[in-house]
Amino acid sequence: DLRPSVISYSAAISACEKARQWPRALCLFEEMVDRSIKMDLVAYNATASALGKGDKWACILCLLQDMRQVAMLPDVISWNTAIGACERSRQWQRALLVLTDMLQDCLQPDVIAFSALMSACETGRQWLLALALLSDMRERRLPLDTTACNTSISACEKGANWLQALSLLRDMSLWRLRPDTVTYNAAIA
Protein backbone atom coordinates (compact mmCIF):
# COMPACT_ATOMS: atom_id res chain seq x y z
CA ASP A 1 0.00 0.00 0.00
CA LEU A 2 1.64 3.21 -1.17
CA ARG A 3 0.09 6.08 0.67
CA PRO A 4 1.55 9.57 0.52
CA SER A 5 3.41 10.53 3.67
CA VAL A 6 4.85 13.71 5.09
CA ILE A 7 8.19 12.61 3.61
CA SER A 8 6.85 12.14 0.08
CA TYR A 9 4.90 15.39 0.24
CA SER A 10 7.94 17.28 1.54
CA ALA A 11 10.05 15.89 -1.29
CA ALA A 12 7.44 16.93 -3.84
CA ILE A 13 7.19 20.41 -2.30
CA SER A 14 10.99 20.73 -2.43
CA ALA A 15 10.92 19.75 -6.10
CA CYS A 16 8.33 22.47 -6.71
CA GLU A 17 10.57 24.96 -4.92
CA LYS A 18 13.52 24.07 -7.14
CA ALA A 19 11.30 24.48 -10.22
CA ARG A 20 10.00 27.81 -8.85
CA GLN A 21 6.46 26.43 -8.78
CA TRP A 22 5.28 27.96 -5.51
CA PRO A 23 1.55 27.68 -6.39
CA ARG A 24 1.89 23.91 -6.84
CA ALA A 25 3.91 23.65 -3.62
CA LEU A 26 1.16 25.48 -1.76
CA CYS A 27 -1.47 23.15 -3.25
CA LEU A 28 0.52 20.14 -2.06
CA PHE A 29 0.78 21.66 1.42
CA GLU A 30 -2.98 22.28 1.50
CA GLU A 31 -3.56 18.72 0.29
CA MET A 32 -1.56 17.48 3.28
CA VAL A 33 -3.82 19.47 5.57
CA ASP A 34 -6.96 18.17 3.84
CA ARG A 35 -5.73 14.57 4.17
CA SER A 36 -4.85 15.12 7.86
CA ILE A 37 -1.24 14.16 7.28
CA LYS A 38 0.77 15.12 10.35
CA MET A 39 3.07 17.99 9.45
CA ASP A 40 6.66 18.28 10.51
CA LEU A 41 9.19 21.09 10.46
CA VAL A 42 10.65 19.88 7.15
CA ALA A 43 7.25 20.15 5.42
CA TYR A 44 6.69 23.66 6.77
CA ASN A 45 10.20 24.81 5.83
CA ALA A 46 9.99 23.29 2.36
CA THR A 47 6.71 25.11 1.77
CA ALA A 48 8.11 28.38 3.14
CA SER A 49 11.16 28.03 0.90
CA ALA A 50 8.95 27.48 -2.16
CA LEU A 51 6.87 30.53 -1.24
CA GLY A 52 10.09 32.49 -0.77
CA LYS A 53 11.07 31.79 -4.36
CA GLY A 54 7.83 33.53 -5.32
CA ASP A 55 8.51 36.42 -2.92
CA LYS A 56 5.31 35.54 -1.08
CA TRP A 57 6.53 36.97 2.21
CA ALA A 58 3.02 37.47 3.62
CA CYS A 59 2.18 33.80 2.99
CA ILE A 60 5.38 32.76 4.75
CA LEU A 61 4.45 34.87 7.77
CA CYS A 62 1.03 33.17 7.85
CA LEU A 63 2.76 29.80 7.65
CA LEU A 64 4.95 30.72 10.64
CA GLN A 65 1.83 31.73 12.55
CA ASP A 66 0.19 28.41 11.63
CA MET A 67 3.23 26.57 12.96
CA ARG A 68 2.89 28.27 16.31
CA GLN A 69 -0.84 27.43 16.45
CA VAL A 70 -0.04 23.72 16.15
CA ALA A 71 2.66 24.03 18.84
CA MET A 72 5.55 23.70 16.39
CA LEU A 73 8.28 26.25 16.87
CA PRO A 74 9.86 27.65 13.72
CA ASP A 75 13.61 27.11 13.58
CA VAL A 76 16.39 29.38 12.30
CA ILE A 77 15.77 28.13 8.75
CA SER A 78 12.09 29.09 9.01
CA TRP A 79 12.90 32.59 10.20
CA ASN A 80 15.72 33.08 7.68
CA THR A 81 13.36 32.13 4.87
CA ALA A 82 10.87 34.76 6.04
CA ILE A 83 13.53 37.45 6.44
CA GLY A 84 14.97 36.66 3.00
CA ALA A 85 11.55 36.86 1.34
CA CYS A 86 10.88 40.21 3.03
CA GLU A 87 14.28 41.47 1.88
CA ARG A 88 13.69 40.44 -1.74
CA SER A 89 10.27 42.13 -1.64
CA ARG A 90 11.76 45.37 -0.28
CA GLN A 91 9.96 45.00 3.03
CA TRP A 92 12.74 46.12 5.39
CA GLN A 93 10.36 47.05 8.22
CA ARG A 94 8.66 43.67 8.02
CA ALA A 95 12.07 41.92 7.97
CA LEU A 96 12.97 43.67 11.23
CA LEU A 97 9.66 42.59 12.77
CA VAL A 98 10.44 39.01 11.78
CA LEU A 99 13.78 39.35 13.59
CA THR A 100 11.89 40.52 16.69
CA ASP A 101 9.64 37.46 16.52
CA MET A 102 12.68 35.24 16.09
CA LEU A 103 14.30 36.69 19.20
CA GLN A 104 11.02 36.28 21.14
CA ASP A 105 11.25 32.56 20.29
CA CYS A 106 14.70 32.61 21.94
CA LEU A 107 16.45 31.82 18.66
CA GLN A 108 19.68 33.59 17.82
CA PRO A 109 19.92 35.03 14.31
CA ASP A 110 22.83 33.77 12.24
CA VAL A 111 24.96 35.33 9.51
CA ILE A 112 22.29 34.54 6.90
CA ALA A 113 19.63 36.44 8.85
CA PHE A 114 21.87 39.45 9.46
CA SER A 115 23.01 39.57 5.83
CA ALA A 116 19.43 39.54 4.55
CA LEU A 117 18.43 42.19 7.10
CA MET A 118 21.34 44.45 6.15
CA SER A 119 20.49 44.02 2.48
CA ALA A 120 16.86 44.95 3.22
CA CYS A 121 18.08 48.05 5.06
CA GLU A 122 20.35 48.93 2.17
CA THR A 123 17.46 48.71 -0.28
CA GLY A 124 15.30 50.79 2.07
CA ARG A 125 18.05 53.40 2.44
CA GLN A 126 18.28 52.70 6.17
CA TRP A 127 22.03 53.05 6.58
CA LEU A 128 21.89 53.59 10.36
CA LEU A 129 20.03 50.32 10.81
CA ALA A 130 22.47 48.51 8.53
CA LEU A 131 25.34 49.79 10.68
CA ALA A 132 23.53 48.79 13.87
CA LEU A 133 23.05 45.28 12.48
CA LEU A 134 26.72 45.05 11.54
CA SER A 135 27.62 46.13 15.07
CA ASP A 136 25.18 43.59 16.50
CA MET A 137 26.87 40.86 14.43
CA ARG A 138 30.21 41.80 15.94
CA GLU A 139 28.77 41.86 19.48
CA ARG A 140 27.32 38.38 18.94
CA ARG A 141 30.71 37.25 17.66
CA LEU A 142 29.25 36.16 14.35
CA PRO A 143 31.83 35.96 11.58
CA LEU A 144 31.97 39.12 9.53
CA ASP A 145 32.71 38.77 5.86
CA THR A 146 33.38 41.10 2.96
CA THR A 147 29.80 40.77 1.72
CA ALA A 148 28.33 41.98 5.03
CA CYS A 149 30.68 44.96 5.05
CA ASN A 150 29.94 45.69 1.38
CA THR A 151 26.22 45.77 2.14
CA SER A 152 26.76 48.23 4.99
CA ILE A 153 29.08 50.40 2.90
CA SER A 154 26.53 50.41 0.08
CA ALA A 155 23.78 51.35 2.56
CA CYS A 156 25.90 54.31 3.71
CA GLU A 157 26.49 55.30 0.10
CA LYS A 158 22.76 55.18 -0.67
CA GLY A 159 22.14 57.28 2.44
CA ALA A 160 24.71 59.84 1.19
CA ASN A 161 26.93 59.17 4.18
CA TRP A 162 30.25 58.72 2.41
CA LEU A 163 32.32 59.48 5.55
CA GLN A 164 30.82 56.47 7.31
CA ALA A 165 31.36 54.36 4.18
CA LEU A 166 35.06 55.29 4.19
CA SER A 167 35.27 54.58 7.90
CA LEU A 168 33.89 51.08 7.31
CA LEU A 169 36.39 50.57 4.51
CA ARG A 170 39.16 51.41 6.98
CA ASP A 171 37.66 49.15 9.64
CA MET A 172 37.70 46.20 7.26
CA SER A 173 41.50 46.07 7.45
CA LEU A 174 41.29 46.15 11.26
CA TRP A 175 38.90 43.20 11.08
CA ARG A 176 41.30 41.41 8.71
CA LEU A 177 38.86 41.49 5.83
CA ARG A 178 40.02 42.05 2.29
CA PRO A 179 38.04 44.66 0.33
CA ASP A 180 37.07 43.65 -3.19
CA THR A 181 35.93 45.53 -6.29
CA VAL A 182 32.40 45.80 -4.93
CA THR A 183 33.75 47.33 -1.70
CA TYR A 184 35.68 50.04 -3.50
CA ASN A 185 32.85 50.77 -5.94
CA ALA A 186 30.36 51.16 -3.08
CA ALA A 187 32.76 53.36 -1.08
CA ILE A 188 33.46 55.78 -3.94
CA ALA A 189 29.98 55.86 -5.47
Solvent accessible surface area in square Angstrom, and as a share of the most:
residue,aa,sasa,rsa
1,D,158,0.82
2,L,182,0.91
3,R,190,0.69
4,P,60,0.38
5,S,48,0.31
6,V,31,0.18
7,I,136,0.69
8,S,53,0.34
9,Y,10,0.04
10,S,9,0.06
11,A,63,0.49
12,A,38,0.30
13,I,0,0.00
14,S,35,0.23
15,A,60,0.47
16,C,16,0.09
17,E,21,0.09
18,K,155,0.66
19,A,62,0.48
20,R,152,0.55
21,Q,94,0.42
22,W,68,0.24
23,P,66,0.42
24,R,119,0.43
25,A,0,0.00
26,L,45,0.22
27,C,67,0.40
28,L,16,0.08
29,F,14,0.06
30,E,89,0.40
31,E,56,0.25
32,M,0,0.00
33,V,86,0.50
34,D,120,0.62
35,R,132,0.48
36,S,101,0.65
37,I,34,0.17
38,K,173,0.73
39,M,26,0.12
40,D,50,0.26
41,L,54,0.27
42,V,95,0.55
43,A,0,0.00
44,Y,9,0.03
45,N,19,0.10
46,A,11,0.09
47,T,0,0.00
48,A,2,0.02
49,S,33,0.22
50,A,0,0.00
51,L,1,0.00
52,G,2,0.02
53,K,81,0.34
54,G,22,0.21
55,D,60,0.31
56,K,70,0.30
57,W,51,0.18
58,A,50,0.39
59,C,49,0.30
60,I,0,0.00
61,L,41,0.20
62,C,75,0.45
63,L,9,0.04
64,L,6,0.03
65,Q,107,0.48
66,D,61,0.32
67,M,2,0.01
68,R,92,0.33
69,Q,136,0.61
70,V,88,0.51
71,A,97,0.75
72,M,40,0.18
73,L,120,0.60
74,P,2,0.01
75,D,39,0.20
76,V,41,0.24
77,I,107,0.54
78,S,0,0.00
79,W,4,0.01
80,N,17,0.09
81,T,24,0.14
82,A,0,0.00
83,I,0,0.00
84,G,8,0.08
85,A,0,0.00
86,C,0,0.00
87,E,36,0.16
88,R,119,0.43
89,S,29,0.18
90,R,171,0.62
91,Q,57,0.25
92,W,48,0.17
93,Q,103,0.46
94,R,96,0.35
95,A,0,0.00
96,L,37,0.19
97,L,102,0.51
98,V,2,0.01
99,L,19,0.09
100,T,63,0.37
101,D,48,0.25
102,M,0,0.00
103,L,64,0.32
104,Q,129,0.58
105,D,30,0.16
106,C,112,0.67
107,L,46,0.23
108,Q,110,0.49
109,P,3,0.02
110,D,41,0.21
111,V,38,0.22
112,I,114,0.58
113,A,0,0.00
114,F,0,0.00
115,S,33,0.21
116,A,14,0.11
117,L,0,0.00
118,M,0,0.00
119,S,28,0.18
120,A,1,0.01
121,C,0,0.00
122,E,27,0.12
123,T,45,0.26
124,G,22,0.21
125,R,150,0.55
126,Q,56,0.25
127,W,58,0.20
128,L,119,0.59
129,L,61,0.30
130,A,0,0.00
131,L,27,0.14
132,A,57,0.44
133,L,13,0.06
134,L,5,0.03
135,S,53,0.34
136,D,38,0.20
137,M,0,0.00
138,R,115,0.42
139,E,134,0.60
140,R,81,0.30
141,R,213,0.78
142,L,38,0.19
143,P,94,0.59
144,L,30,0.15
145,D,57,0.30
146,T,28,0.16
147,T,87,0.51
148,A,1,0.00
149,C,0,0.00
150,N,13,0.07
151,T,19,0.11
152,S,0,0.00
153,I,0,0.00
154,S,17,0.11
155,A,0,0.00
156,C,0,0.00
157,E,50,0.23
158,K,75,0.32
159,G,27,0.26
160,A,87,0.68
161,N,34,0.18
162,W,149,0.52
163,L,119,0.59
164,Q,57,0.25
165,A,1,0.00
166,L,72,0.36
167,S,28,0.18
168,L,6,0.03
169,L,34,0.17
170,R,148,0.54
171,D,26,0.14
172,M,0,0.00
173,S,76,0.49
174,L,127,0.63
175,W,58,0.20
176,R,222,0.81
177,L,30,0.15
178,R,203,0.74
179,P,31,0.19
180,D,61,0.32
181,T,99,0.58
182,V,90,0.52
183,T,0,0.00
184,Y,109,0.42
185,N,82,0.42
186,A,12,0.09
187,A,5,0.04
188,I,135,0.69
189,A,86,0.66
